[in-house]
Amino acid sequence: MIKKFAAIGVATLFAFAVEAAPLERGAIYKDDWGEAKAQQIANELSQLVRLRGWKCDTVSSVQLWVFSPGFDLVCNAFR
């Protein structure tokens, strides 16, 4: 039983050790966020994307959805 919990704990640590993707030069985000807040949001979103198995080396755009809660994230020079 203890080994099972230890394995889950180690797997959780590796899952959250994924590095965040930096904002690209000229990245698109809300003006009132500022670069620091946009980078923080991009870090969290890019980690989620990578944990799902998608590639996101850099962030091209991060935008809030207009009509519902959520974000649009575009990675790797809009590719």
BELBELJO-V895101 format. One record per run of one state. SS is the DSSP state (a for helix, b for strand, c for the rest). FROM is the first residue (numbers start at 1). TO is the last residue. Records with the same first field share a line. If there is no record, write none. Layout:
BEGIN
SS = FROM-TO / FROM-TO
END
This chain:
BEGIN
c = 1-1 / 16-21 / 29-33 / 52-57 / 65-70 / 76-79
a = 2-15 / 34-51
b = 22-28 / 58-64 / 71-75
END
